């Protein structure tokens, strides 16, 4: 199961529409490449087939995410509980360093924000789900366990 917000669902549906449009363009590209002759030595044909395979894999991935998605309703979550869409300030218990994190259904990959995006399926996301300010969470990372104190929920 995958928790996502309504905005993330809309973004996934738009990406799916774009992939379907790309599917038509890739079919035309394959037709054109076939007309160029011998397929064994036709680089354009092989490149188009590879692009088609990646596009089809993306379509399957998005369709599966949408089929398994649970759309979260911000109204039903208490204001003091961390859930999808919440931005929180965490303090590393060992170092005292503070950082902002946002719990998202799907990471956008943007590096321009003032926070780090985490998904509910990540170790930190799992630890943060349904916690409250003042709690200390333990996160099992590759480099070993870390503990974070939840300082505040920003929005």
N, C-alpha and C positions, 0 to 999 in steps of 0.2 A: 504494500500500500504506500501511496505517495501523497503527502499533504501539499497542496498548492493553493495559492490565493486565486481569486477570480481573474485578476489581471494577468497572472502567469498562465492561466488556462487560455485566455484570449491570445496571448503571445504564442503559445504552442499551436493553437489552431491556425494562426496566421502563418507560422513556419510550415505547417503541413500544407496549406494552400500553395505556398511558394514552391514546395517540393513537387506537388502535383503539376504545377505549371512547368517546372524544370524538367519533369518527366517527358512531357511532349517535345520540348526543345531537344532533349537528349535522343529521343527516337528519330527525329529528323536528322540530327548530327550523325547517328549511326547509319541511316539510309545513305546519306551523302558519302560517308566513308566507305561503305560497301561498293559504291559505284566506282571508286578509285582503283579497283582491281584486286590482286592477290591479297587475301586477308592475313596470310602468315607473316607478311612483311609490311603490313599497313599500320604504321604507328598511330595514325589518326583514329583508326578503327579501335585499336587496343586501348587508347586513351579514353575514347568515348565509352567503351564497355566498362572501364574502371570507374569513370565518373557516374555511369548509370548504376553500377553496383553500390557505390557509396550513397547515392541519392535514395535508392530503394532501402538500404539499411537505415538511413535516417527516417524515412517514412515509417518503417516498422517500429523504430524506437519511439517516435512521437505518438503513434497510434497506441502502443502499449502503455506509455505513460498516461495518456488521456483515459484509457480504459481502466487503469488502476488508480486513478487520481481521486482523492477526496478533497473537495473544494471546501476550504475553511471559511467559517463565518465569524468575522471579528466581533460581532455583537454577542455571541454566546461565550466568549472567553473573558474571564475576569480581568480587570485592568492591571492587577498586580501579578499576573501570571505570564510567563514567557511562552509564546506560541508563534506560529508562522507570521512573519511580518514585523515582529518586535525587534527593535534595536536596543542592545544592552551594553552597558559598560562593565567589563570584567577586570578584576585585579588578580594578577598572578600572585598566589600566596607566598611563593618563595622569593621572587624578585621585587614584588610590589609594583611592577609595571602594569599600567592600565591601558586598555585598548577597547575600541568599540567593535561590536559584532552584530550582524543582522541575520536573523534566522529566516531563510527563504526556501521556497519549494524547489526552485531551480536557480542555480547560480547564473548570473548574467555574464560573468567574466569581466566585468568592468573594473578597472583599476583606479578609476578617477574618484571614487567615493571615499568618504572619511571613515569607512567601516569595512570590515572583512565579512564577506558573505559566507555563511555556513548552511548546509542543508540538514534536514532531520536525519538523513542516513549517515552523516559523518559522525565521527566519535564525539566531537564537541556539540554538534546539533542534538544528538541523542541525549547527552548529559543535560543540555539546557531545557529541552522540552518539558513544559509544565512545572518549571521551578519558579521560585519567587526571590525578590530582593533580599539580601542578607544570607542566603544559602551559599554553601561552598560545594562545588561539584568537582568530582574527580573524573579526569579524562585520560583514557589510555591511548597515548600516542605512540608512534613508531620509536621515538627516542626515549620512551618510558612514560610513566604516569605523571600528570600535572594536576594541580589543584587551582581552581579559580573561585574567587568570591564574586558574587553578583552584587555590584555596587548600585546600579540603578537601571531602570527601564526608561529609555529616552523618549519613545513614542508609543 
